Amino acid sequence: MAESFPMNGSNGVYSYNKNSSLQRSVADSVKVMLREAIIENLDVQTKTFVIVDMGCSVGPNTFFAMHNVVQAIKHKYHSTSPEFEFLVFFNDHVKNNFNILFDSLFSDHQKTYFAAAIPGSFYGRLFPSRSIHVAYSCYALHWLSEAPKGLIDMKNKRRIHYDGASIDVWNAYFDQFEKDMGVFLSARANEMVHGGLIVVILPALPSEQYYKIGYKLFTFLEPSLIDMVNEGILEESLVDSFNLPLYFPSDEDMTKVVEKNGCFSIERMEMTCFQSTIDAKSHIRHHRAGLEKVFNKHFGSKITDEMFERSLANTDELSAWLETEYSKTTRQLFMVLKCKN
């Protein structure tokens, strides 16, 4: 069973609600591509469209995304007729705070579609057979069901991710990603109607420099942990045994996984540059909103608080990297799959 680490669901300073402008920018950046993909590729006949956002979290971003999907479908079928109805399912882990999610559901969106929550991991079945017309997932599928096993034996010491690690560590991460995506696609293949679409947006890395580049953002959290080890505050073995359950695929990775599954055709796959519009301190806060519960489970809240506070106090290197390297090395993958079954 996939581990459950939902985003911070409060309205506090480190909540996802207040630290998800980056994800909102991502949704805005693909709005035109999303519209084109639905208009060009959706091939279903129905009067009730069933849509799901997989990995909706707690903030309002999901409502903007679902509004974009609904509007694109309306445009494709040239209708604002009341005969067409829309049911939108909001899916995330069972520990996700759906009360906060629906508290922030704007009234104008309530009028354009019916809404319901579906708690549970998307690494498994969630819906009846042939019931979903459009599945959407933005910045969620890079979360693995669990961190790869055996990384301590691969000597990934003093690292919390695979950047800068050996090729064996990278391969272990890819193997876990391939396994999880295979489960995801097989489940969706049963749930999607023929001609239905899956739209995926996730952070990615370019194939041509994949192993050389790595995903750098998490390395800026590591020094705070190592400093605490050196100061005797934290056991080194705790750092050595921790690895973030996140994988950032290349387009080649995604193609391999989809083709191996065989249930979907790739209608569109595009790697785009994404320039961060937030500063280094905001990046740290965004990471805390998304990752705090993962760190809490392993290190406890006291060490986690200290790590993020130290990282916030020392952002010069991260600032320089964001200014000079982020747009060169960081990509996002936009992918549209059509169900063949």
ABEGO torsion letter per residue (X at the ends): XBBBBBBBABABAABAAABAAAAAAAAAAAAAAAAAAAAAABBBBBABBBBBBBGAEABAAAAAAAAAAAAAAAAAAGBABAABBBBBBBBBBAABBAAAAAAABBAAAAAABBBBBBBEBABEBABBBGABABBBBBGAAABBABBBBGAAAAGABGBABABGBBAAAAAAAAAAAAAAAAAAAAAAAAABBBGBBBBBBBBBBBAAAAAAAEBAAAAAAAAAAAAAAAAGABBAAAAAABBBBBBBBBAAAAAAAAAAAGABBBABBBBBBBBBABBAAAAAAAAAAAAAAAAAAAAEAAAAAAAAAAAAABAAAAAAAAAAAAAAABBBBBBBBBBAX
